[in-house]
């Protein structure tokens, strides 16, 4: 089976990286019986057309008929009415002859039903083996969507900027800027692909950041979630300023203390306040992540201080680390994740390297917590 058009479809899907949330990133390529590509497309913003519809529109714009064509799709066509009608119906109405699918959709409302619906309409359907490179690439591209659908929680990616000796802030709290401009710009790209940025009250009070994604041409802004047990964030914080892009976003505060007056002040600024009390007057982090999953958050980009980082790691909620190391030594200061102390080396958090890359003068490292992506490979 020729799967080369799926490579093109995956390239199209990658164009939806910062666009389609909370929908999955999907690409579609239409190939005529004579082997010509007659249409291609990728998923648009939520509520907009999906990849299959975009490819069919592209074929129409080229003056091509999709009748008898093969549709190469990176994720199983949806079979339910969501924000848009089922993509299965669009392919059936277009009278395509065959659909080649990289991987099934984990959404319980689809989960194989799309394939069966196409087959029932007389369309030949070919599903790639789970270990096929295109299937693996499609699932990896949508790791947050798969996480939310299967685990009920987003994929949690923790970003850390540190010196070569692991210092994230000086003893006096100064941390801007340890890494260079190129690394900061790269970090904004990773923010932009997430559904939500997660931070803690300590970071808000110390740095007063805006934590928006500043990327040229951005069409959606990630939401912002704050772990703030006592609702210490002042209503004057820069978090409430409109993002530089002018795009809107939700702002959610997870807290433990009822703090009704403080909650009312934040609500007046347009924020949502969600009480999720846990042990010792702290926010229940697991409950917060499940709540974000319920709010259709696929990927969470954590930019927080050492204490919240340590809590998330210690409680087992971190999936991946995105670490920028600057070529300098700072000696004493805050560490990356000061949990412990441990009594055995085996008790440490085991990681698996994904990649490393120079970004300007700094080094970007990506590592995955061992076993956290098992839900992807066990399909």
C-alpha positions, 0 to 999 in steps of 0.5 A, spaced: 500 500 500 502 506 497 502 511 504 506 516 501 500 521 500 500 520 508 506 524 509 504 530 505 497 529 509 501 529 516 505 535 513 498 539 512 496 536 519 502 540 522 500 546 520 494 546 525 499 545 530 497 552 534 490 553 530 485 547 531 485 546 539 481 543 542 480 539 536 486 534 533 491 536 528 489 532 522 491 533 515 487 530 508 490 529 501 485 527 495 488 522 490 485 521 483 485 514 480 490 516 475 495 518 481 494 526 481 493 530 488 487 533 487 486 536 493 489 537 500 487 541 507 488 541 514 483 542 520 481 549 521 479 553 528 474 550 532 468 550 529 471 551 522 472 546 517 475 539 518 481 537 514 477 532 509 472 538 508 478 543 506 481 537 502 474 537 498 473 544 497 481 545 495 479 539 489 473 543 487 477 550 487 481 546 482 476 544 478 477 537 480 472 531 482 473 527 488 468 521 485 473 515 485 478 518 489 482 516 495 482 520 501 488 519 505 487 522 512 491 522 518 486 521 523 479 517 523 474 521 520 469 523 525 462 520 525 458 525 530 455 532 530 460 536 534 461 543 532 461 541 525 457 535 521 460 528 520 466 528 516 464 521 514 458 524 511 462 529 507 466 523 504 460 519 502 457 525 499 463 526 495 463 519 492 470 517 494 472 510 492 477 509 498 479 512 505 486 510 508 487 512 515 493 513 519 490 511 526 483 511 529 480 516 533 480 515 541 474 520 542 469 515 544 464 518 540 468 516 534 472 510 536 472 506 530 465 508 528 467 512 522 471 507 519 464 502 519 460 508 517 464 509 511 464 501 509 457 501 510 457 506 504 461 501 500 467 505 501 474 501 501 477 503 508 484 501 509 487 502 517 494 502 518 498 498 523 498 501 529 506 501 529 506 504 522 511 510 522 505 514 519 500 512 525 505 513 530 507 520 527 499 522 527 498 520 535 505 523 537 502 530 533 496 529 537 498 527 544 494 531 548 488 530 544 489 522 546 491 524 553 485 527 554 480 522 551 484 516 554 486 519 561 481 524 562 487 529 563 491 533 558 498 532 556 503 536 561 509 539 559 513 543 564 518 548 561 524 550 565 529 555 563 536 554 567 543 555 568 548 549 566 548 548 574 541 548 574 539 554 577 532 557 575 533 564 580 538 567 584 537 567 591 534 574 591 529 572 586 532 574 580 531 570 574 530 574 568 533 573 563 537 566 564 536 564 557 537 568 551 532 571 546 532 566 541 530 561 547 525 565 549 522 566 542 522 558 542 518 558 548 513 562 546 512 557 540 511 551 545 506 556 549 502 557 542 501 550 541 498 548 548 491 549 550 493 552 556 499 555 560 499 553 567 503 557 573 503 558 580 501 564 585 508 564 587 510 566 579 505 571 579 507 575 585 514 574 584 515 576 576 508 579 575 508 576 568 502 576 562 504 569 560 501 570 553 503 567 547 507 572 543 507 569 536 506 572 529 500 570 525 497 567 531 490 566 531 488 563 538 491 564 544 492 559 550 488 559 556 491 561 562 490 557 569 493 559 576 494 554 582 493 559 587 491 556 594 489 562 598 487 567 592 493 571 593 493 574 586 491 581 586 486 584 581 491 589 578 496 583 576 498 583 568 495 576 567 489 580 566 491 585 561 489 583 554 494 578 550 499 582 545 495 579 540 489 582 541 486 575 542 481 573 548 483 567 552 480 564 559 483 565 565 482 560 571 484 560 578 484 554 582 484 555 589 483 551 596 481 557 601 474 559 600 476 567 600 469 569 597 471 577 597 478 575 593 474 570 589 469 576 587 475 581 586 478 576 581 471 574 578 470 582 576 476 582 572 473 576 568 476 570 571 473 564 573 475 561 580 474 554 581 475 551 589 479 544 589 481 544 596 486 538 597 491 536 603 494 541 608 490 547 605 493 546 598 490 545 591 488 538 589 493 538 583 490 532 580 483 535 580 485 541 577 488 537 571 482 533 570 478 539 571 482 542 565 481 536 561 473 537 562 474 544 559 477 541 553 484 542 554 489 537 550 496 540 552 498 544 558 504 548 558 507 549 565 511 555 567 511 555 574 516 556 580 520 551 583 515 549 588 509 548 584 514 544 579 516 539 584 509 538 587 507 536 580 513 532 579 512 529 586 505 527 585 506 524 578 503 529 573 508 531 569 509 527 562 514 531 559 520 536 560 522 542 556 528 545 558 533 550 556 540 551 559 544 557 558 551 556 558 553 560 564 554 557 572 550 561 577 552 557 583 547 558 589 539 559 587 533 556 586 533 549 583 529 546 577 525 541 581 527 541 589 523 535 591 526 530 596 530 528 599 531 521 596 534 515 600 535 511 593 537 513 586 532 508 584 527 513 587 528 519 582 524 520 576 526 516 570 526 520 564 527 518 556 531 523 552 527 525 546 531 530 542 536 536 544 537 542 539 541 549 540 537 555 540 541 561 539 546 560 545 542 556 549 541 548 549 534 546 548 533 539 551 526 535 551 525 529 555 519 524 557 517 521 564 518 514 563 512 510 561 507 516 561 506 515 553 504 508 554 497 510 552 499 512 545 503 505 544 498 501 547 493 502 541 
